[in-house]
Structure formats: C-alpha cells, structure tokens
Amino acid sequence: MFQPNQRVTVDLSGLVIQGVSFSQNVQKAIGTILEQVSTDPPVYKVELLFSFKGIKRVDVPEARIHGN
C-alpha cells in the first residue's frame, strides 16, 4: 500500500492513457502518489515528475508502482 506524497517509480510501458500510447521504454517514470482512486483492483493517481505529451497525472495499477 502506498501513501500520499510517497515518491515512486511507475511502469507505463504499453499503457494507453488519455489517448497517449506509452512505448516499451517508459518503464521507470518518477512520480509522487497523490491518492488511491480504487481499491479493487488497487489503482493510484500519480503525479509524474516530467509530463509525457502533456500528461502529468495518471491512474496506475498498484502492480506497476514501485517504492523508492
């Protein structure tokens, strides 16, 4: 379980978020947990350190998040 303001890395490879398809190279994007948005399955809203094609906040499944 992750906590708000916790720094994490997220694996966005192969995901399509807000119409943007992330390449296989985006396996370690740095971000900060904002909040948990779902418990079943566990999904967290993460604010990325760098925006990707204008996307700064993403909802990421817990399995793709790694604590630092």
PDB file of N, H, CA, C and O in Angstrom:
ATOM      1  N   MET A   1       0.841  -1.180   0.000  1.00  0.00           N
ATOM      2  CA  MET A   1       0.000   0.000   0.000  1.00  0.00           C
ATOM      3  C   MET A   1       0.884   1.240   0.000  1.00  0.00           C
ATOM      4  O   MET A   1       1.881   1.308   0.719  1.00  0.00           O
ATOM      5  N   PHE A   2       0.510   2.206  -0.806  1.00  0.00           N
ATOM      6  H   PHE A   2      -0.300   2.151  -1.390  1.00  0.00           H
ATOM      7  CA  PHE A   2       1.283   3.436  -0.941  1.00  0.00           C
ATOM      8  C   PHE A   2       0.555   4.586  -0.248  1.00  0.00           C
ATOM      9  O   PHE A   2      -0.667   4.563  -0.102  1.00  0.00           O
ATOM     10  N   GLN A   3       1.310   5.578   0.171  1.00  0.00           N
ATOM     11  H   GLN A   3       2.303   5.596   0.053  1.00  0.00           H
ATOM     12  CA  GLN A   3       0.770   6.718   0.905  1.00  0.00           C
ATOM     13  C   GLN A   3       0.882   7.992   0.069  1.00  0.00           C
ATOM     14  O   GLN A   3       1.791   8.104  -0.754  1.00  0.00           O
ATOM     15  N   PRO A   4      -0.031   8.961   0.264  1.00  0.00           N
ATOM     16  CA  PRO A   4       0.085  10.249  -0.426  1.00  0.00           C
ATOM     17  C   PRO A   4       1.453  10.879  -0.157  1.00  0.00           C
ATOM     18  O   PRO A   4       1.992  10.767   0.944  1.00  0.00           O
ATOM     19  N   ASN A   5       1.995  11.529  -1.154  1.00  0.00           N
ATOM     20  H   ASN A   5       1.558  11.620  -2.049  1.00  0.00           H
ATOM     21  CA  ASN A   5       3.299  12.209  -1.138  1.00  0.00           C
ATOM     22  C   ASN A   5       4.485  11.259  -1.172  1.00  0.00           C
ATOM     23  O   ASN A   5       5.628  11.706  -1.069  1.00  0.00           O
ATOM     24  N   GLN A   6       4.243   9.956  -1.316  1.00  0.00           N
ATOM     25  H   GLN A   6       3.315   9.593  -1.400  1.00  0.00           H
ATOM     26  CA  GLN A   6       5.339   8.998  -1.413  1.00  0.00           C
ATOM     27  C   GLN A   6       5.921   9.038  -2.818  1.00  0.00           C
ATOM     28  O   GLN A   6       5.183   8.999  -3.802  1.00  0.00           O
ATOM     29  N   ARG A   7       7.249   9.116  -2.913  1.00  0.00           N
ATOM     30  H   ARG A   7       7.849   9.148  -2.114  1.00  0.00           H
ATOM     31  CA  ARG A   7       7.934   9.121  -4.211  1.00  0.00           C
ATOM     32  C   ARG A   7       8.031   7.686  -4.714  1.00  0.00           C
ATOM     33  O   ARG A   7       8.421   6.785  -3.971  1.00  0.00           O
ATOM     34  N   VAL A   8       7.674   7.479  -5.975  1.00  0.00           N
ATOM     35  H   VAL A   8       7.356   8.210  -6.578  1.00  0.00           H
ATOM     36  CA  VAL A   8       7.657   6.140  -6.563  1.00  0.00           C
ATOM     37  C   VAL A   8       8.182   6.186  -7.997  1.00  0.00           C
ATOM     38  O   VAL A   8       8.353   7.257  -8.580  1.00  0.00           O
ATOM     39  N   THR A   9       8.432   4.997  -8.551  1.00  0.00           N
ATOM     40  H   THR A   9       8.292   4.127  -8.078  1.00  0.00           H
ATOM     41  CA  THR A   9       8.647   4.875  -9.986  1.00  0.00           C
ATOM     42  C   THR A   9       7.484   4.049 -10.524  1.00  0.00           C
ATOM     43  O   THR A   9       7.005   3.126  -9.865  1.00  0.00           O
ATOM     44  N   VAL A  10       7.043   4.388 -11.717  1.00  0.00           N
ATOM     45  H   VAL A  10       7.431   5.138 -12.252  1.00  0.00           H
ATOM     46  CA  VAL A  10       5.913   3.680 -12.320  1.00  0.00           C
ATOM     47  C   VAL A  10       6.302   3.150 -13.692  1.00  0.00           C
ATOM     48  O   VAL A  10       7.057   3.780 -14.433  1.00  0.00           O
ATOM     49  N   ASP A  11       5.770   1.986 -14.008  1.00  0.00           N
ATOM     50  H   ASP A  11       5.157   1.474 -13.406  1.00  0.00           H
ATOM     51  CA  ASP A  11       5.987   1.360 -15.306  1.00  0.00           C
ATOM     52  C   ASP A  11       4.781   1.679 -16.180  1.00  0.00           C
ATOM     53  O   ASP A  11       3.703   1.114 -15.995  1.00  0.00           O
ATOM     54  N   LEU A  12       4.967   2.579 -17.126  1.00  0.00           N
ATOM     55  H   LEU A  12       5.843   3.038 -17.277  1.00  0.00           H
ATOM     56  CA  LEU A  12       3.873   2.987 -18.017  1.00  0.00           C
ATOM     57  C   LEU A  12       3.947   2.277 -19.368  1.00  0.00           C
ATOM     58  O   LEU A  12       3.109   2.524 -20.235  1.00  0.00           O
ATOM     59  N   SER A  13       4.933   1.401 -19.562  1.00  0.00           N
ATOM     60  H   SER A  13       5.614   1.200 -18.858  1.00  0.00           H
ATOM     61  CA  SER A  13       5.145   0.759 -20.859  1.00  0.00           C
ATOM     62  C   SER A  13       3.901  -0.011 -21.310  1.00  0.00           C
ATOM     63  O   SER A  13       3.322  -0.795 -20.560  1.00  0.00           O
ATOM     64  N   GLY A  14       3.516   0.241 -22.558  1.00  0.00           N
ATOM     65  H   GLY A  14       3.987   0.879 -23.168  1.00  0.00           H
ATOM     66  CA  GLY A  14       2.389  -0.456 -23.153  1.00  0.00           C
ATOM     67  C   GLY A  14       1.013   0.073 -22.767  1.00  0.00           C
ATOM     68  O   GLY A  14       0.009  -0.401 -23.297  1.00  0.00           O
ATOM     69  N   LEU A  15       0.941   1.040 -21.859  1.00  0.00           N
ATOM     70  H   LEU A  15       1.757   1.425 -21.428  1.00  0.00           H
ATOM     71  CA  LEU A  15      -0.358   1.594 -21.459  1.00  0.00           C
ATOM     72  C   LEU A  15      -0.806   2.687 -22.424  1.00  0.00           C
ATOM     73  O   LEU A  15       0.018   3.362 -23.041  1.00  0.00           O
ATOM     74  N   VAL A  16      -2.113   2.851 -22.545  1.00  0.00           N
ATOM     75  H   VAL A  16      -2.782   2.303 -22.044  1.00  0.00           H
ATOM     76  CA  VAL A  16      -2.690   3.974 -23.277  1.00  0.00           C
ATOM     77  C   VAL A  16      -3.465   4.789 -22.255  1.00  0.00           C
ATOM     78  O   VAL A  16      -4.438   4.308 -21.674  1.00  0.00           O
ATOM     79  N   ILE A  17      -3.027   6.035 -22.037  1.00  0.00           N
ATOM     80  H   ILE A  17      -2.237   6.425 -22.508  1.00  0.00           H
ATOM     81  CA  ILE A  17      -3.646   6.909 -21.049  1.00  0.00           C
ATOM     82  C   ILE A  17      -4.025   8.209 -21.735  1.00  0.00           C
ATOM     83  O   ILE A  17      -3.178   8.881 -22.325  1.00  0.00           O
ATOM     84  N   GLN A  18      -5.301   8.562 -21.654  1.00  0.00           N
ATOM     85  H   GLN A  18      -5.989   8.017 -21.175  1.00  0.00           H
ATOM     86  CA  GLN A  18      -5.822   9.783 -22.266  1.00  0.00           C
ATOM     87  C   GLN A  18      -5.416   9.881 -23.740  1.00  0.00           C
ATOM     88  O   GLN A  18      -5.069  10.956 -24.230  1.00  0.00           O
ATOM     89  N   GLY A  19      -5.464   8.752 -24.429  1.00  0.00           N
ATOM     90  H   GLY A  19      -5.745   7.879 -24.031  1.00  0.00           H
ATOM     91  CA  GLY A  19      -5.161   8.713 -25.856  1.00  0.00           C
ATOM     92  C   GLY A  19      -3.683   8.670 -26.195  1.00  0.00           C
ATOM     93  O   GLY A  19      -3.330   8.619 -27.373  1.00  0.00           O
ATOM     94  N   VAL A  20      -2.809   8.689 -25.200  1.00  0.00           N
ATOM     95  H   VAL A  20      -3.095   8.731 -24.242  1.00  0.00           H
ATOM     96  CA  VAL A  20      -1.368   8.625 -25.435  1.00  0.00           C
ATOM     97  C   VAL A  20      -0.889   7.206 -25.164  1.00  0.00           C
ATOM     98  O   VAL A  20      -1.112   6.659 -24.084  1.00  0.00           O
ATOM     99  N   SER A  21      -0.230   6.618 -26.155  1.00  0.00           N
ATOM    100  H   SER A  21      -0.049   7.063 -27.033  1.00  0.00           H
ATOM    101  CA  SER A  21       0.315   5.272 -26.021  1.00  0.00           C
ATOM    102  C   SER A  21       1.770   5.376 -25.569  1.00  0.00           C
ATOM    103  O   SER A  21       2.593   5.996 -26.241  1.00  0.00           O
ATOM    104  N   PHE A  22       2.077   4.770 -24.435  1.00  0.00           N
ATOM    105  H   PHE A  22       1.408   4.266 -23.889  1.00  0.00           H
ATOM    106  CA  PHE A  22       3.441   4.823 -23.894  1.00  0.00           C
ATOM    107  C   PHE A  22       4.256   3.670 -24.454  1.00  0.00           C
ATOM    108  O   PHE A  22       3.800   2.527 -24.469  1.00  0.00           O
ATOM    109  N   SER A  23       5.464   3.974 -24.916  1.00  0.00           N
ATOM    110  H   SER A  23       5.835   4.903 -24.904  1.00  0.00           H
ATOM    111  CA  SER A  23       6.326   2.959 -25.519  1.00  0.00           C
ATOM    112  C   SER A  23       6.880   2.014 -24.462  1.00  0.00           C
ATOM    113  O   SER A  23       6.739   2.252 -23.262  1.00  0.00           O
ATOM    114  N   GLN A  24       7.504   0.951 -24.920  1.00  0.00           N
ATOM    115  H   GLN A  24       7.617   0.758 -25.894  1.00  0.00           H
ATOM    116  CA  GLN A  24       8.120  -0.029 -24.023  1.00  0.00           C
ATOM    117  C   GLN A  24       9.284   0.564 -23.234  1.00  0.00           C
ATOM    118  O   GLN A  24       9.752  -0.052 -22.276  1.00  0.00           O
ATOM    119  N   ASN A  25       9.757   1.749 -23.620  1.00  0.00           N
ATOM    120  H   ASN A  25       9.376   2.249 -24.398  1.00  0.00           H
ATOM    121  CA  ASN A  25      10.894   2.379 -22.943  1.00  0.00           C
ATOM    122  C   ASN A  25      10.515   3.113 -21.660  1.00  0.00           C
ATOM    123  O   ASN A  25      11.394   3.476 -20.879  1.00  0.00           O
ATOM    124  N   VAL A  26       9.238   3.334 -21.433  1.00  0.00           N
ATOM    125  H   VAL A  26       8.524   3.040 -22.068  1.00  0.00           H
ATOM    126  CA  VAL A  26       8.812   4.116 -20.265  1.00  0.00           C
ATOM    127  C   VAL A  26       8.526   3.165 -19.098  1.00  0.00           C
ATOM    128  O   VAL A  26       7.380   2.992 -18.684  1.00  0.00           O
ATOM    129  N   GLN A  27       9.596   2.555 -18.580  1.00  0.00           N
ATOM    130  H   GLN A  27      10.527   2.696 -18.916  1.00  0.00           H
ATOM    131  CA  GLN A  27       9.449   1.570 -17.513  1.00  0.00           C
ATOM    132  C   GLN A  27       9.753   2.140 -16.136  1.00  0.00           C
ATOM    133  O   GLN A  27       9.393   1.532 -15.128  1.00  0.00           O
ATOM    134  N   LYS A  28      10.405   3.290 -16.073  1.00  0.00           N
ATOM    135  H   LYS A  28      10.697   3.784 -16.892  1.00  0.00           H
ATOM    136  CA  LYS A  28      10.768   3.863 -14.775  1.00  0.00           C
ATOM    137  C   LYS A  28      10.519   5.364 -14.747  1.00  0.00           C
ATOM    138  O   LYS A  28      11.456   6.155 -14.642  1.00  0.00           O
ATOM    139  N   ALA A  29       9.271   5.744 -14.839  1.00  0.00           N
ATOM    140  H   ALA A  29       8.510   5.101 -14.923  1.00  0.00           H
ATOM    141  CA  ALA A  29       8.910   7.159 -14.747  1.00  0.00           C
ATOM    142  C   ALA A  29       8.793   7.515 -13.263  1.00  0.00           C
ATOM    143  O   ALA A  29       8.146   6.796 -12.501  1.00  0.00           O
ATOM    144  N   ILE A  30       9.405   8.599 -12.862  1.00  0.00           N
ATOM    145  H   ILE A  30       9.930   9.183 -13.481  1.00  0.00           H
ATOM    146  CA  ILE A  30       9.388   9.028 -11.467  1.00  0.00           C
ATOM    147  C   ILE A  30       8.137   9.858 -11.206  1.00  0.00           C
ATOM    148  O   ILE A  30       7.750  10.697 -12.019  1.00  0.00           O
ATOM    149  N   GLY A  31       7.516   9.609 -10.061  1.00  0.00           N
ATOM    150  H   GLY A  31       7.831   8.927  -9.401  1.00  0.00           H
ATOM    151  CA  GLY A  31       6.318  10.358  -9.712  1.00  0.00           C
ATOM    152  C   GLY A  31       6.061  10.357  -8.217  1.00  0.00           C
ATOM    153  O   GLY A  31       6.836   9.806  -7.435  1.00  0.00           O
ATOM    154  N   THR A  32       4.957  10.984  -7.837  1.00  0.00           N
ATOM    155  H   THR A  32       4.327  11.431  -8.472  1.00  0.00           H
ATOM    156  CA  THR A  32       4.540  11.083  -6.440  1.00  0.00           C
ATOM    157  C   THR A  32       3.093  10.626  -6.331  1.00  0.00           C
ATOM    158  O   THR A  32       2.243  11.045  -7.116  1.00  0.00           O
ATOM    159  N   ILE A  33       2.817   9.764  -5.356  1.00  0.00           N
ATOM    160  H   ILE A  33       3.508   9.423  -4.719  1.00  0.00           H
ATOM    161  CA  ILE A  33       1.450   9.306  -5.118  1.00  0.00           C
ATOM    162  C   ILE A  33       0.607  10.492  -4.646  1.00  0.00           C
ATOM    163  O   ILE A  33       0.996  11.208  -3.723  1.00  0.00           O
ATOM    164  N   LEU A  34      -0.547  10.694  -5.282  1.00  0.00           N
ATOM    165  H   LEU A  34      -0.863  10.112  -6.031  1.00  0.00           H
ATOM    166  CA  LEU A  34      -1.484  11.728  -4.843  1.00  0.00           C
ATOM    167  C   LEU A  34      -2.579  11.118  -3.975  1.00  0.00           C
ATOM    168  O   LEU A  34      -2.880  11.618  -2.891  1.00  0.00           O
ATOM    169  N   GLU A  35      -3.175  10.018  -4.471  1.00  0.00           N
ATOM    170  H   GLU A  35      -2.931   9.611  -5.351  1.00  0.00           H
ATOM    171  CA  GLU A  35      -4.250   9.368  -3.730  1.00  0.00           C
ATOM    172  C   GLU A  35      -4.551   8.011  -4.340  1.00  0.00           C
ATOM    173  O   GLU A  35      -4.189   7.734  -5.483  1.00  0.00           O
ATOM    174  N   GLN A  36      -5.217   7.170  -3.559  1.00  0.00           N
ATOM    175  H   GLN A  36      -5.511   7.395  -2.630  1.00  0.00           H
ATOM    176  CA  GLN A  36      -5.706   5.899  -4.071  1.00  0.00           C
ATOM    177  C   GLN A  36      -7.081   6.158  -4.665  1.00  0.00           C
ATOM    178  O   GLN A  36      -7.947   6.726  -4.000  1.00  0.00           O
ATOM    179  N   VAL A  37      -7.288   5.748  -5.908  1.00  0.00           N
ATOM    180  H   VAL A  37      -6.585   5.287  -6.449  1.00  0.00           H
ATOM    181  CA  VAL A  37      -8.559   6.027  -6.579  1.00  0.00           C
ATOM    182  C   VAL A  37      -9.459   4.802  -6.673  1.00  0.00           C
ATOM    183  O   VAL A  37     -10.642   4.928  -6.989  1.00  0.00           O
ATOM    184  N   SER A  38      -8.910   3.614  -6.401  1.00  0.00           N
ATOM    185  H   SER A  38      -7.949   3.512  -6.144  1.00  0.00           H
ATOM    186  CA  SER A  38      -9.699   2.386  -6.436  1.00  0.00           C
ATOM    187  C   SER A  38      -9.043   1.362  -5.509  1.00  0.00           C
ATOM    188  O   SER A  38      -7.820   1.322  -5.371  1.00  0.00           O
ATOM    189  N   THR A  39      -9.874   0.540  -4.881  1.00  0.00           N
ATOM    190  H   THR A  39     -10.867   0.572  -4.994  1.00  0.00           H
ATOM    191  CA  THR A  39      -9.323  -0.497  -4.012  1.00  0.00           C
ATOM    192  C   THR A  39      -9.398  -1.889  -4.633  1.00  0.00           C
ATOM    193  O   THR A  39      -8.629  -2.770  -4.247  1.00  0.00           O
ATOM    194  N   ASP A  40     -10.295  -2.107  -5.577  1.00  0.00           N
ATOM    195  H   ASP A  40     -10.920  -1.392  -5.891  1.00  0.00           H
ATOM    196  CA  ASP A  40     -10.431  -3.424  -6.189  1.00  0.00           C
ATOM    197  C   ASP A  40     -10.663  -3.291  -7.676  1.00  0.00           C
ATOM    198  O   ASP A  40     -11.812  -3.167  -8.101  1.00  0.00           O
ATOM    199  N   PRO A  41      -9.628  -3.310  -8.475  1.00  0.00           N
ATOM    200  CA  PRO A  41      -8.214  -3.506  -8.121  1.00  0.00           C
ATOM    201  C   PRO A  41      -7.603  -2.211  -7.591  1.00  0.00           C
ATOM    202  O   PRO A  41      -8.122  -1.127  -7.854  1.00  0.00           O
ATOM    203  N   PRO A  42      -6.495  -2.319  -6.840  1.00  0.00           N
ATOM    204  CA  PRO A  42      -5.852  -1.115  -6.312  1.00  0.00           C
ATOM    205  C   PRO A  42      -5.234  -0.265  -7.433  1.00  0.00           C
ATOM    206  O   PRO A  42      -4.401  -0.737  -8.206  1.00  0.00           O
ATOM    207  N   VAL A  43      -5.665   0.996  -7.497  1.00  0.00           N
ATOM    208  H   VAL A  43      -6.342   1.380  -6.869  1.00  0.00           H
ATOM    209  CA  VAL A  43      -5.174   1.945  -8.500  1.00  0.00           C
ATOM    210  C   VAL A  43      -4.876   3.253  -7.788  1.00  0.00           C
ATOM    211  O   VAL A  43      -5.626   3.678  -6.909  1.00  0.00           O
ATOM    212  N   TYR A  44      -3.773   3.887  -8.174  1.00  0.00           N
ATOM    213  H   TYR A  44      -3.164   3.541  -8.888  1.00  0.00           H
ATOM    214  CA  TYR A  44      -3.364   5.136  -7.546  1.00  0.00           C
ATOM    215  C   TYR A  44      -3.217   6.234  -8.594  1.00  0.00           C
ATOM    216  O   TYR A  44      -2.804   5.978  -9.725  1.00  0.00           O
ATOM    217  N   LYS A  45      -3.561   7.458  -8.201  1.00  0.00           N
ATOM    218  H   LYS A  45      -3.896   7.666  -7.282  1.00  0.00           H
ATOM    219  CA  LYS A  45      -3.299   8.627  -9.037  1.00  0.00           C
ATOM    220  C   LYS A  45      -1.889   9.095  -8.699  1.00  0.00           C
ATOM    221  O   LYS A  45      -1.563   9.362  -7.542  1.00  0.00           O
ATOM    222  N   VAL A  46      -1.053   9.189  -9.748  1.00  0.00           N
ATOM    223  H   VAL A  46      -1.317   8.973 -10.688  1.00  0.00           H
ATOM    224  CA  VAL A  46       0.353   9.553  -9.588  1.00  0.00           C
ATOM    225  C   VAL A  46       0.630  10.817 -10.393  1.00  0.00           C
ATOM    226  O   VAL A  46       0.243  10.917 -11.558  1.00  0.00           O
ATOM    227  N   GLU A  47       1.301  11.778  -9.769  1.00  0.00           N
ATOM    228  H   GLU A  47       1.615  11.697  -8.823  1.00  0.00           H
ATOM    229  CA  GLU A  47       1.759  12.962 -10.485  1.00  0.00           C
ATOM    230  C   GLU A  47       3.192  12.694 -10.925  1.00  0.00           C
ATOM    231  O   GLU A  47       4.077  12.467 -10.100  1.00  0.00           O
ATOM    232  N   LEU A  48       3.406  12.723 -12.237  1.00  0.00           N
ATOM    233  H   LEU A  48       2.687  12.908 -12.908  1.00  0.00           H
ATOM    234  CA  LEU A  48       4.724  12.438 -12.793  1.00  0.00           C
ATOM    235  C   LEU A  48       5.658  13.629 -12.634  1.00  0.00           C
ATOM    236  O   LEU A  48       5.226  14.781 -12.661  1.00  0.00           O
ATOM    237  N   LEU A  49       6.948  13.335 -12.466  1.00  0.00           N
ATOM    238  H   LEU A  49       7.299  12.399 -12.444  1.00  0.00           H
ATOM    239  CA  LEU A  49       7.947  14.386 -12.358  1.00  0.00           C
ATOM    240  C   LEU A  49       8.065  15.142 -13.679  1.00  0.00           C
ATOM    241  O   LEU A  49       8.234  16.362 -13.688  1.00  0.00           O
ATOM    242  N   PHE A  50       7.977  14.416 -14.792  1.00  0.00           N
ATOM    243  H   PHE A  50       7.840  13.426 -14.785  1.00  0.00           H
ATOM    244  CA  PHE A  50       8.022  15.017 -16.127  1.00  0.00           C
ATOM    245  C   PHE A  50       6.731  14.682 -16.850  1.00  0.00           C
ATOM    246  O   PHE A  50       6.207  13.578 -16.701  1.00  0.00           O
ATOM    247  N   SER A  51       6.212  15.619 -17.631  1.00  0.00           N
ATOM    248  H   SER A  51       6.638  16.515 -17.752  1.00  0.00           H
ATOM    249  CA  SER A  51       5.000  15.310 -18.392  1.00  0.00           C
ATOM    250  C   SER A  51       5.382  14.569 -19.672  1.00  0.00           C
ATOM    251  O   SER A  51       6.441  14.807 -20.253  1.00  0.00           O
ATOM    252  N   PHE A  52       4.512  13.683 -20.091  1.00  0.00           N
ATOM    253  H   PHE A  52       3.652  13.490 -19.619  1.00  0.00           H
ATOM    254  CA  PHE A  52       4.686  12.941 -21.331  1.00  0.00           C
ATOM    255  C   PHE A  52       3.572  13.375 -22.267  1.00  0.00           C
ATOM    256  O   PHE A  52       2.404  13.058 -22.040  1.00  0.00           O
ATOM    257  N   LYS A  53       3.929  14.100 -23.320  1.00  0.00           N
ATOM    258  H   LYS A  53       4.877  14.358 -23.504  1.00  0.00           H
ATOM    259  CA  LYS A  53       2.956  14.599 -24.297  1.00  0.00           C
ATOM    260  C   LYS A  53       1.815  15.339 -23.616  1.00  0.00           C
ATOM    261  O   LYS A  53       0.653  15.191 -23.994  1.00  0.00           O
ATOM    262  N   GLY A  54       2.157  16.142 -22.602  1.00  0.00           N
ATOM    263  H   GLY A  54       3.101  16.262 -22.295  1.00  0.00           H
ATOM    264  CA  GLY A  54       1.179  16.952 -21.899  1.00  0.00           C
ATOM    265  C   GLY A  54       0.482  16.251 -20.745  1.00  0.00           C
ATOM    266  O   GLY A  54      -0.324  16.868 -20.047  1.00  0.00           O
ATOM    267  N   ILE A  55       0.771  14.988 -20.532  1.00  0.00           N
ATOM    268  H   ILE A  55       1.425  14.487 -21.098  1.00  0.00           H
ATOM    269  CA  ILE A  55       0.138  14.245 -19.443  1.00  0.00           C
ATOM    270  C   ILE A  55       1.034  14.281 -18.218  1.00  0.00           C
ATOM    271  O   ILE A  55       2.191  13.865 -18.276  1.00  0.00           O
ATOM    272  N   LYS A  56       0.506  14.775 -17.116  1.00  0.00           N
ATOM    273  H   LYS A  56      -0.434  15.114 -17.068  1.00  0.00           H
ATOM    274  CA  LYS A  56       1.268  14.927 -15.871  1.00  0.00           C
ATOM    275  C   LYS A  56       0.719  14.026 -14.763  1.00  0.00           C
ATOM    276  O   LYS A  56       1.478  13.564 -13.910  1.00  0.00           O
ATOM    277  N   ARG A  57      -0.589  13.774 -14.768  1.00  0.00           N
ATOM    278  H   ARG A  57      -1.206  14.149 -15.461  1.00  0.00           H
ATOM    279  CA  ARG A  57      -1.215  12.930 -13.737  1.00  0.00           C
ATOM    280  C   ARG A  57      -1.834  11.713 -14.402  1.00  0.00           C
ATOM    281  O   ARG A  57      -2.558  11.826 -15.390  1.00  0.00           O
ATOM    282  N   VAL A  58      -1.533  10.537 -13.839  1.00  0.00           N
ATOM    283  H   VAL A  58      -0.944  10.444 -13.036  1.00  0.00           H
ATOM    284  CA  VAL A  58      -2.005   9.282 -14.420  1.00  0.00           C
ATOM    285  C   VAL A  58      -2.542   8.370 -13.322  1.00  0.00           C
ATOM    286  O   VAL A  58      -2.085   8.424 -12.180  1.00  0.00           O
ATOM    287  N   ASP A  59      -3.509   7.537 -13.675  1.00  0.00           N
ATOM    288  H   ASP A  59      -3.880   7.493 -14.603  1.00  0.00           H
ATOM    289  CA  ASP A  59      -4.007   6.497 -12.774  1.00  0.00           C
ATOM    290  C   ASP A  59      -3.269   5.214 -13.142  1.00  0.00           C
ATOM    291  O   ASP A  59      -3.323   4.759 -14.284  1.00  0.00           O
ATOM    292  N   VAL A  60      -2.574   4.631 -12.148  1.00  0.00           N
ATOM    293  H   VAL A  60      -2.531   5.000 -11.220  1.00  0.00           H
ATOM    294  CA  VAL A  60      -1.705   3.490 -12.395  1.00  0.00           C
ATOM    295  C   VAL A  60      -2.074   2.337 -11.463  1.00  0.00           C
ATOM    296  O   VAL A  60      -2.253   2.542 -10.263  1.00  0.00           O
ATOM    297  N   PRO A  61      -2.189   1.113 -12.016  1.00  0.00           N
ATOM    298  CA  PRO A  61      -2.440  -0.053 -11.159  1.00  0.00           C
ATOM    299  C   PRO A  61      -1.271  -0.269 -10.189  1.00  0.00           C
ATOM    300  O   PRO A  61      -0.115  -0.031 -10.537  1.00  0.00           O
ATOM    301  N   GLU A  62      -1.582  -0.714  -8.991  1.00  0.00           N
ATOM    302  H   GLU A  62      -2.522  -0.907  -8.709  1.00  0.00           H
ATOM    303  CA  GLU A  62      -0.577  -0.913  -7.952  1.00  0.00           C
ATOM    304  C   GLU A  62       0.576  -1.809  -8.409  1.00  0.00           C
ATOM    305  O   GLU A  62       1.722  -1.587  -8.018  1.00  0.00           O
ATOM    306  N   ALA A  63       0.283  -2.818  -9.233  1.00  0.00           N
ATOM    307  H   ALA A  63      -0.648  -2.998  -9.551  1.00  0.00           H
ATOM    308  CA  ALA A  63       1.315  -3.750  -9.692  1.00  0.00           C
ATOM    309  C   ALA A  63       2.400  -3.067 -10.535  1.00  0.00           C
ATOM    310  O   ALA A  63       3.493  -3.611 -10.697  1.00  0.00           O
ATOM    311  N   ARG A  64       2.100  -1.882 -11.068  1.00  0.00           N
ATOM    312  H   ARG A  64       1.213  -1.441 -10.935  1.00  0.00           H
ATOM    313  CA  ARG A  64       3.070  -1.163 -11.909  1.00  0.00           C
ATOM    314  C   ARG A  64       3.791  -0.055 -11.147  1.00  0.00           C
ATOM    315  O   ARG A  64       4.498   0.755 -11.747  1.00  0.00           O
ATOM    316  N   ILE A  65       3.613  -0.017  -9.816  1.00  0.00           N
ATOM    317  H   ILE A  65       3.039  -0.675  -9.329  1.00  0.00           H
ATOM    318  CA  ILE A  65       4.227   1.017  -8.997  1.00  0.00           C
ATOM    319  C   ILE A  65       5.272   0.385  -8.087  1.00  0.00           C
ATOM    320  O   ILE A  65       5.049  -0.672  -7.498  1.00  0.00           O
ATOM    321  N   HIS A  66       6.416   1.055  -7.985  1.00  0.00           N
ATOM    322  H   HIS A  66       6.598   1.914  -8.464  1.00  0.00           H
ATOM    323  CA  HIS A  66       7.499   0.575  -7.125  1.00  0.00           C
ATOM    324  C   HIS A  66       7.958   1.712  -6.230  1.00  0.00           C
ATOM    325  O   HIS A  66       8.238   2.812  -6.707  1.00  0.00           O
ATOM    326  N   GLY A  67       8.036   1.446  -4.926  1.00  0.00           N
ATOM    327  H   GLY A  67       7.809   0.553  -4.539  1.00  0.00           H
ATOM    328  CA  GLY A  67       8.514   2.451  -3.977  1.00  0.00           C
ATOM    329  C   GLY A  67      10.005   2.677  -4.132  1.00  0.00           C
ATOM    330  O   GLY A  67      10.737   1.790  -4.572  1.00  0.00           O
ATOM    331  N   ASN A  68      10.448   3.871  -3.766  1.00  0.00           N
ATOM    332  H   ASN A  68       9.854   4.590  -3.408  1.00  0.00           H
ATOM    333  CA  ASN A  68      11.883   4.175  -3.858  1.00  0.00           C
ATOM    334  C   ASN A  68      12.540   4.036  -2.519  1.00  0.00           C
ATOM    335  O   ASN A  68      13.746   4.252  -2.398  1.00  0.00           O
TER     336      ASN A  68
END
